[in-house]
Amino acid sequence: MSNLPEQRDRPASPSPQYLIIDDNEVFASTLARAVRRLGYPVEIAHHADTALQRNREQQPHRLVLDLKLGQSSGLTLIAPLKADNPDCSIVVLTGYSSISTAVEAIKLGAHQYLCKPAGAAEIINAFGEQADPASLELPDQPPSVDRLQWEHIQRVLQQHDGNISATARALGMHRRTLQRKLVKKPARQ
């Protein structure tokens, strides 16, 4: 049985419009095609300026925002997107998830935070009601030391607005060592 919203559960008219904001053109196009097949209108923006302009002009209901847009953070877009379109819901997608960025995204006004790869059905369902915290499953194992270190580095990097040199100084490590750690994929939970 599919976990997609059934046709009768969708608003009759107008359908929620999606704006996918992702600098990965292949991923954005693939996701847009999948969402269109489910009957929703979709626009794509690959850059922050384009995203802000389309959001302002079209007032989409649902925005899918990549956490990493080129060299900048998608988190910096949440406030201006919400300012121009206060009724929109935002789901943040990332391939580099961490607890600190998830918390920050929600604080800034995102509705949900998902890890890539996330399919169209999972993303559409993420715009639904927030889950009851009591019903959320707790992991069987605590995060590994490597994962905790990676999340700490991400938190300090965010506190220094992505400045590698300042982050390396704050962490007490050489800048090149930090750069090598940042290039690696996050450690699994």
TAFENFEN-V778907 format. One record per pair of residues at least 24 apart in sequence whose ideal C-beta (glycine too) atoms are under 8 Angstrom apart, sorted by the first residue. I is the first residue (numbers start at 0). J is the second residue. Records with the same first field share a line. If there is no record, write none. Layout:
# TAFENFEN-V778907
I = J / J
This chain:
# TAFENFEN-V778907
1 = 120
2 = 120 / 124
3 = 37 / 120 / 123 / 124
4 = 123 / 124 / 127
6 = 38
9 = 38
14 = 38 / 39 / 40
15 = 39 / 59 / 60 / 61 / 126
16 = 40 / 41 / 42 / 57 / 59 / 60 / 61
17 = 41 / 42 / 59 / 60 / 61 / 62 / 63
18 = 42 / 43 / 44 / 50 / 53 / 54 / 57 / 59 / 61 / 62 / 63
19 = 43 / 44 / 62 / 63
20 = 44 / 45 / 47 / 50 / 62 / 63 / 64 / 65 / 68 / 73 / 76
21 = 45 / 63 / 64 / 65 / 68 / 92
22 = 46 / 65 / 67 / 68 / 69
23 = 65
26 = 115
30 = 63 / 119 / 122
33 = 118 / 119
34 = 119 / 122 / 123
36 = 119
37 = 119 / 120 / 123
39 = 123
47 = 71 / 75 / 76
50 = 76 / 80
51 = 76 / 79 / 80 / 83
54 = 80 / 83 / 84 / 87
55 = 83 / 84
58 = 84 / 86 / 87
59 = 84 / 87
60 = 86 / 87 / 88
61 = 87 / 88 / 89 / 90 / 126
62 = 87 / 88 / 89 / 90
63 = 89 / 90 / 92 / 122
64 = 89 / 90 / 91 / 92 / 109
65 = 91 / 92 / 93
66 = 91 / 92 / 93 / 95 / 100 / 104
67 = 93 / 94 / 95
70 = 161
71 = 161
72 = 157 / 161
74 = 100 / 103 / 104 / 107 / 157
77 = 104 / 107 / 108 / 109
78 = 107 / 108
81 = 107 / 108
88 = 126
90 = 122 / 125 / 126
92 = 117 / 122
94 = 184
95 = 153 / 184 / 185
96 = 185
97 = 149 / 150 / 153 / 154 / 185
98 = 150
99 = 150 / 153 / 154 / 157
100 = 153 / 157
103 = 157
138 = 188
140 = 188
142 = 188
143 = 186 / 187 / 188
145 = 186
146 = 185 / 186 / 187 / 188
148 = 186
149 = 180 / 185 / 186
150 = 185
152 = 177 / 180 / 181
156 = 181
